[in-house]
Amino acid sequence: MANRKPLIAGNWKMNLTINEAVSLVNSVAEGIKDHQGMDVLVCPPFTALSAVKKALENTPICLGGQNMHWERAGAFTGEISGQMLTDVGCTHVILGHSERRLLFGESDEAVDRKISAAVKLGLTPILCVGETLAQRERGETLKILETQLTGSLAHSLKDKAIDPKLIVAYEPVWAIGTGKTASPHQAQEAHAFIRKWIRSNFGNQAAEAMRILYGGSVKPDNISELMAQQDIDGALVGGASLKADSFVGIIKNSQG
């Protein structure tokens, strides 16, 4: 893992009321108060961001958004801008999640515009990439990853420079919420490919510094084996981040 600091991030998706969100984050903070050596991030729904931010005061846990629009403001009913995320205290934002791509038709071009906007605002983007089950069965995993990386980082490729804080999350679509997890070998293969792609396009320093997370049915009992892989630097956790005991277990077990 070189000198990359591990990151465990919780994507709460469309779950939890404000009171439930505050209760959860208080329990997580209490559970990891004596645990150091890694970064921890929670990404609540927009309605709970302000309350969760207040609850996170005096804790090392960071706050992120689950999505954003590429414009700073305007006539975009129902959307949230990156400026709004920074205003409420977010430091990170998840972009290009497979659910956004598959359920809401989000294109690589849209993800690219969002990443550029996030970087300009000082937000750390977590770029999600990953293949469907059909694509994996056709042997297209690496081709899909290359296509998504190329399209979602088009501005960075044009500028021949990538934000050093940018994080990539490999999330095989077939493993999200299904209980199926990519084997450590499968996950490592994808992560190694992503790092090689970064190295080819942005240089060795960028590749070695970039944190690449795994996402897809991560649990306390499989995180240790995943984290033992050379190119896996943490996890983007979905369902298991909605319960304090499982999320705390993932955090603690991620360091062996």
N, C-alpha and C positions, 0 to 999 in steps of 0.2 A: 504493500500500500504506500510505499515511499514515506513521505512525511505528510501525507494528506490526513487531515483530521476527520474522523468518521462523523457522519450526520445521520440521525434518525428523525424522519419527518412523518407527521401524522396528517393524512388527508381525510377530514371528517365528512366530506361530500355534503349531501343534503340531509344532514342529521343534526339533532339536538336543538332544544330551545336555549334561550339565553341562560336560564338557571341551570340547565343540565350541562351546558358547556363550561360554565364557571365551576361547577362542582367537579367536573372531570379534570379540568386543568389544575385545580387545587390539589386533587388527589395525586395527579402525576408529579406535580412539583414536590409534594411531600415525599413521594416514593423514591425520587432520585436526588434528594437534597444532599446526600453524601456521595453521590456518584459523579465523577469528573472524567475528563479525557475525551469527551465528544460533544458535538453540538446537537441540540434537540430543538425541533421546530414543530409547531402545531398550526394547522390551516383550517380554521372554523368556517362555517357559512358566514356570509357578509353581515347578517343581522347580529351576530354574536361577537364580531371583531372588537368593538369598543369595550365591551364588558370583559372579554377575555384579556385584552391588553391591560386593563386595570388590575386584573387578578394576577397577571404575570410580573407586576412590579416587584423588584427585589428577588427575582428568580433569573436564572441564566437562559430560560426557555425563550426562543424567538417566535415571532408571529408572522404568518404568511397568508396571502389570499389564494383562492382557488382558481382565479381567472381574472382577466381585465380586458378592457377595450384599448385599442392602440391610440385613440384620441384622448387628449387631456380633458375635454369637456365638449358638450354639444347635444344635438337633438338625437340621442340614441336611447330611446325609452327602454328601461329595464337593465341597462348596462352600468358597469362600475369602471371608473378610470384608475389608472395607476396613481395619479395624483391623490385620489380619494384613499387609496390603500396606504400611501405614505403618510397622509394626514392622520389616519387612525392609528398609525404606529407599526405598520407592516414593514418588514425588511426583505421578505421573499414573496414570490408569486409563482404558482404552478401554471405552466402554459403548455398547451398541446396535449392535454391528457386524452387518452383514447376515448373516453366517454364524450369529451367535447368534439373529437374528430368524428366518431361514429354516430352519435346520437344527434349532434347539432350541425353536422356537415362542415366542421372547421377545417380549412385547408392549410397546407404547409405555408402558403403565402400569408394567410392571416396570422399564423403563429409567428412567422418571421417579423411581421409588422409589430406584433405585440412585444416580442423580445427586444426589438430596437427601442420601442417606447419605454419599456421597463428599465433598460440599461441607462437611458438618458435621465431617468428619474432617480437613479441610484438603487433601484430594486434589484435583488438577485433573482434572475429567472431560473426556474427548474423546468427544463425542456424535457417533455416526455416523448419517448419513441417506443415502438414495439409492433410486432406482427400479430396477425390473427392466427387461429388454429389452421385454417385452410392454407394460408400463406406458408406456415411452417411445414405443413405436410407436403407442400409442393417444393420444398427446399429453397424458399425465397427469403428466408429470415434476413440474411445479410444484405440482400438487394433492397429489401424494404427499409432497413435501417439506413442504408446509404441514401436512399431517395428522401426519406424524412429529414435526415440531417442536412442534406444539401438544400432542400427547399426551406426548411425552418431556420436555417442560418445563412440565407442568401445574402443578406446585408453584410454580415461578418465576412463572408467569402469575398464579396466585392471589395470590402475595405482591407482585406488581408489582415484582419485583426479581430480577436475574439475577447469578449469581456472576461477578465481573469477570474471573476467571481461566479460565472455561469456554471450551473450544475446540470448534468444530463441524468435522466432517470430512465432506465430500460425497464419497460413494463410489457411483457408479453400479454397481449389481450386475452389469450386463452387461459391465463392464470389469475386474472383479476376477478375476485369475488367468487371464484369457482371452487376453491379449496385445493386446486391443483397448483403446484409450485414447480417452476423450472428447476431441473436438477442443478446442483452446483456447477457441473460441467457445462450444461447448456447456458446457464447464466454467465459464467466466466467467458465462454466463447463469444457471446454477444458483447460483453463489457470490453473484452480485449479488442474486438473489432472497432468499437466506438472510439477507444483510445488511439488505435492505429489511425483511424480516419482523422481524428483531431491532430495527431502528429503530422500526418501527410499534408494537411492544409494550413496548420497554424504553428507548427514547430514542436520540438521536443519539450521545451519548457512549459508550453501551454498544456500539452498532453499529460505531462507528469503532475502538474498542479491541479488539473481538473478532477473534481469529485464526481464519480458515476455511481448512482444509486440503483438498487434493484427493487422492483415493486411487483407484487403479485402473490397474494395469499401468504404474506410473511407472518410468522408466528414465533412465540418465544422458543419453541423447540426446533425451529429450522434456521434461525438467524445466525447462530454460531458457525454452522457449516458453510453458509453463504458468505459470511464475512471473512472466512479463512481463505477465500479466493483472492488472488493477487490484485485483480482490478475492480473488486467490489468494495466501495468506500462507505456504504451505508444502505439505508432502505427508505423507500417511500411507502408508508404503511396505510392501508385502507381500513377495513373492518376491525382489525385488531387494535387500532388506535382509538376506538370508541369506548373501550373499557380500560380503566386505569391499570388493573392488574396485568393484563396482557401487554399493554403498551410499555409499562414499566419493566415487565419481564423481557421484552425485546431489547430495550435499552441496556439493561444489565447483562443480558446474555450475549450482546453483540461484541463484547470485549473478552469473551471466553470465560 
